[in-house]
Amino acid sequence: MSFSDFHGNAEVVRTLREMLAHERFPHAVILSGPQGSGKFTLAQMVAKAMNCLERPVTDGLPDFCGRCSNCVRIAEADALEERFAEAVDARESMRDADKRETRILVQTHPDVMVIPPDPPQMLVKVDQVRHVIHEIYYKPVEGRERVYIFSDADFMKEAANSLLKVLEEPPEFATIFLLTDNPTALLPTIRSRCMHLRLAPLPAEEIEQYLAQVRPEWKPRERALVARVCGGGLGRARSFDLAAYLSARQDALALLAPAMGTKDHSALFRVTDTYRAGAEGKAKTEQLIRTLYALLEDLLFLKSGTAELVRNHDIQPELAKMAGQVDFAWLVTATQRLGEVESGMRRNLLRSLSLDAFATSLEP
Ligand SMILES: [Zn+2]
């Protein structure tokens, strides 16, 4: 592994490496970009380059070896989802008193810490930031630079204020990464103290080429679909669950059928009946809602003459037929009603009923 394994956004990668080369690395960096654009992968690469024992140089710029003991231990956190799940499981098995005091942190090297959002709220909490403050002022133990990666910089208010204090007086030997798909959600006072680098979404064609290598089992038209649905995020495309998406899309189309004049509702009820309570049902419903939004957006693209933006282009003839049957006002109403289903889900309303109500309310 080296920086050359990072796909796309060559200028951002180069900027980061130039700063490493000149030993002018900022104390805090916001790395923003869409889901799956490689924010965490890149931050991990920088953490390795900062602490690599072999310090290789490629193309005249600092790189990392991926083999030394520092690189290897930092890389154990590359599989962040697994490390995160382990940390959550470990906390679940604690006594209640300890559970309350334990915050989720991922640390596979003494000088590099990943701070994921803490469940169930999935926000960074003040105790997590306190943990960072507690050790950030100590010199690195085995590396040259302490690195703190907030993998999804969505803070509770008190946590954000606490982080601000560190950013006002950062130690020489530490770097903080704030990764986010929505940098405007960060406090302006935090943003003004960070350097901001943006990972742009990759063009669909580039993702398709990459998928041809890593997902050869997908047909070309499936790769084209995934590349478009993933909105330019390479990581998201690589791990995309195509079967789950296609099944959600089929259900979403069944939900829109009454709006297209289908009188027989039995198919609709058969579909909504499969959306049950519980965690699994929740994930399935969330995917259905996301897919419905994407279909409504595609219909909007078709109606406004920007068919090249359609993501579900493998079913474009079907979508074009649907677009011919609805007007802009219907699309606006449908999007609003979908928002109501979403907020109803947060209040735990019965899913199948609220999906039925959504579908039948859109009938002509
Ligand atoms: Zn190394």
Residues whose N, C-alpha, C, O or C-beta is under 5 A from the ligand:
A	BS01	ZN	C52 L53 E54 F64 C65 G66 R67 C68 C71
